[in-house]
Amino acid sequence: GQGIADELIRHHGVPPERIERVGWVQFDQYAIPDFVGSRADALDDLGLAPDARYILFGAYPERLGRHEPELCRQVAALLARVPGCILVVRCHPLDRDWKARFGSLPPGTVVLAPELNRLDRLATQVRHAAAVLSSAGTILLDAVALDTPAIGIALEDESEPYYDRVARRYDMEHWA
């Protein structure tokens, strides 16, 4: 973003014309051969059958994701009618209340504990999902980078503070 460019100019003397914005650095690793595991690796890691399909839901912590447990319940109920298709909820790395929030989802739903520093696991789970759903989470950008269908949820609830509304998150710099 512009903040990094400003720091390079101000603190490191880099001329502005030498700075090129190319995207999030984490995506560079996706081009490394064998960084993203196989479909079999993803299914085994998730505890799913070899022929399973899954929708990956990238969740936010409570403050920005109050609507997500109910949304996941509804998606899981819909997927229960699709043989062999499962909802996998990937909890946000900073969500301390994930068990309470997502613990009552329908049987068969996979809820993953928050995890940091395993970008290879994230990339493998995203790459082999049938689709990725999220309320403007950066996991949607991971999906785009990994050529996986990405569905951005943009609920609008005017009773919520402006910047807590899901649709407003698409105004953030990294979406531009």
C-alpha positions as CSV (number, residue, x, y, z in Angstrom):
1,G,0.0,0.0,0.0
2,Q,0.9,3.7,0.0
3,G,2.1,3.4,3.6
4,I,5.0,1.1,2.7
5,A,5.9,3.3,-0.3
6,D,6.0,6.3,2.0
7,E,8.3,4.5,4.4
8,L,10.6,3.5,1.6
9,I,10.9,7.1,0.4
10,R,11.1,8.8,3.9
11,H,13.3,6.3,5.8
12,H,15.3,4.6,3.1
13,G,15.8,7.2,0.5
14,V,14.2,5.1,-2.3
15,P,13.2,7.4,-5.2
16,P,9.4,7.2,-5.9
17,E,9.9,6.2,-9.5
18,R,11.7,3.0,-8.4
19,I,8.7,1.8,-6.4
20,E,6.2,-0.5,-8.1
21,R,3.1,-1.8,-6.3
22,V,2.7,-5.4,-7.1
23,G,0.3,-6.8,-4.5
24,W,0.6,-8.6,-1.1
25,V,4.0,-10.2,-0.5
26,Q,2.4,-13.4,0.9
27,F,1.0,-14.3,-2.5
28,D,4.6,-14.6,-3.9
29,Q,4.9,-17.9,-2.1
30,Y,2.0,-19.4,-4.0
31,A,4.3,-19.5,-7.1
32,I,6.9,-21.6,-5.4
33,P,6.7,-25.2,-6.8
34,D,5.2,-27.6,-4.2
35,F,4.3,-24.8,-1.8
36,V,0.6,-25.6,-2.3
37,G,-0.2,-29.2,-1.3
38,S,-2.2,-31.7,-3.3
39,R,-6.0,-32.2,-3.1
40,A,-5.4,-35.4,-1.3
41,D,-3.2,-33.5,1.2
42,A,-6.0,-31.0,1.8
43,L,-8.7,-33.6,2.2
44,D,-6.6,-35.7,4.6
45,D,-5.6,-32.7,6.7
46,L,-9.3,-31.7,7.0
47,G,-10.3,-35.3,7.8
48,L,-12.6,-35.6,4.8
49,A,-13.2,-38.5,2.4
50,P,-11.1,-38.7,-0.7
51,D,-14.1,-37.9,-2.9
52,A,-15.4,-35.0,-0.7
53,R,-16.0,-31.5,-1.9
54,Y,-15.9,-28.5,0.4
55,I,-16.8,-24.9,0.6
56,L,-14.3,-23.0,2.7
57,F,-15.7,-20.1,4.9
58,G,-13.1,-17.6,6.0
59,A,-14.4,-16.2,9.3
60,Y,-13.7,-13.0,11.2
61,P,-13.5,-12.6,15.0
62,E,-16.6,-11.6,16.9
63,R,-16.6,-7.9,16.4
64,L,-16.6,-8.0,12.6
65,G,-18.2,-11.4,12.3
66,R,-21.3,-11.4,14.6
67,H,-23.4,-12.5,11.7
68,E,-21.1,-15.4,10.6
69,P,-22.2,-18.3,12.9
70,E,-25.8,-17.9,11.8
71,L,-24.7,-17.6,8.1
72,C,-22.6,-20.7,8.5
73,R,-25.6,-22.6,10.0
74,Q,-27.6,-21.7,6.9
75,V,-24.9,-22.6,4.5
76,A,-24.3,-25.9,6.2
77,A,-28.0,-26.7,6.1
78,L,-28.0,-26.0,2.4
79,L,-24.9,-28.1,1.8
80,A,-26.5,-31.0,3.7
81,R,-28.7,-31.5,0.7
82,V,-25.7,-31.8,-1.7
83,P,-24.1,-35.3,-1.3
84,G,-20.5,-35.2,-0.5
85,C,-20.2,-31.4,-0.1
86,I,-19.2,-30.1,3.3
87,L,-18.7,-26.7,4.9
88,V,-15.3,-26.0,6.4
89,V,-15.0,-23.0,8.6
90,R,-11.5,-21.5,8.9
91,C,-11.6,-19.4,12.0
92,H,-9.7,-16.1,12.0
93,P,-6.2,-16.4,13.6
94,L,-7.2,-13.8,16.3
95,D,-10.6,-15.3,17.2
96,R,-10.4,-16.4,20.9
97,D,-14.1,-17.3,21.1
98,W,-14.2,-19.5,18.1
99,K,-15.4,-22.6,20.0
100,A,-18.3,-20.8,21.5
101,R,-19.2,-19.1,18.3
102,F,-19.0,-22.0,15.9
103,G,-19.3,-25.0,18.2
104,S,-23.0,-25.5,17.6
105,L,-22.9,-25.8,13.8
106,P,-24.6,-28.9,12.3
107,P,-22.9,-32.3,12.4
108,G,-20.5,-32.8,9.5
109,T,-19.3,-29.2,9.5
110,V,-15.6,-28.9,10.0
111,V,-14.5,-26.0,12.2
112,L,-10.8,-25.3,12.1
113,A,-9.0,-23.8,15.2
114,P,-7.3,-20.4,14.6
115,E,-3.9,-20.8,13.2
116,L,-1.0,-18.5,12.5
117,N,2.2,-19.0,10.5
118,R,1.0,-21.9,8.3
119,L,0.5,-20.2,5.0
120,D,1.2,-23.5,3.2
121,R,-1.8,-25.1,4.9
122,L,-4.0,-22.0,4.2
123,A,-3.0,-22.1,0.5
124,T,-3.6,-25.8,0.2
125,Q,-7.1,-25.5,1.8
126,V,-8.0,-22.6,-0.3
127,R,-6.7,-24.0,-3.6
128,H,-8.7,-27.2,-3.3
129,A,-12.0,-25.8,-2.1
130,A,-14.9,-25.8,-4.5
131,A,-15.3,-22.1,-3.5
132,V,-14.3,-19.7,-0.7
133,L,-16.8,-17.6,1.1
134,S,-16.0,-14.6,3.3
135,S,-17.2,-11.3,4.5
136,A,-14.5,-9.3,2.7
137,G,-11.7,-11.3,4.4
138,T,-8.3,-11.4,2.7
139,I,-8.9,-15.1,2.3
140,L,-10.9,-14.1,-0.8
141,L,-7.7,-12.5,-2.2
142,D,-5.9,-15.7,-1.5
143,A,-8.6,-17.6,-3.4
144,V,-8.2,-15.2,-6.4
145,A,-4.4,-15.7,-6.3
146,L,-4.9,-19.5,-6.2
147,D,-7.5,-19.6,-9.0
148,T,-10.3,-20.7,-6.7
149,P,-13.8,-19.3,-7.0
150,A,-14.3,-16.5,-4.4
151,I,-17.7,-15.3,-3.1
152,G,-17.6,-12.0,-1.1
153,I,-20.5,-11.6,1.3
154,A,-21.6,-8.0,1.6
155,L,-24.5,-7.7,4.1
156,E,-25.7,-4.2,4.8
157,D,-27.3,-3.5,8.2
158,E,-27.9,0.2,8.7
159,S,-28.4,-0.4,12.5
160,E,-24.7,-1.2,12.8
161,P,-22.0,1.4,13.1
162,Y,-20.8,2.4,9.5
163,Y,-17.4,0.7,9.7
164,D,-18.7,-2.4,11.3
165,R,-21.0,-3.2,8.4
166,V,-19.8,-6.0,6.2
167,A,-20.3,-4.2,2.9
168,R,-18.0,-1.3,4.1
169,R,-15.0,-3.7,4.4
170,Y,-14.9,-3.7,0.6
171,D,-13.9,0.0,0.9
172,M,-10.6,-1.0,2.5
173,E,-7.3,-0.2,0.7
174,H,-6.3,-3.8,-0.1
175,W,-9.5,-4.3,-2.0
176,A,-8.7,-1.4,-4.3
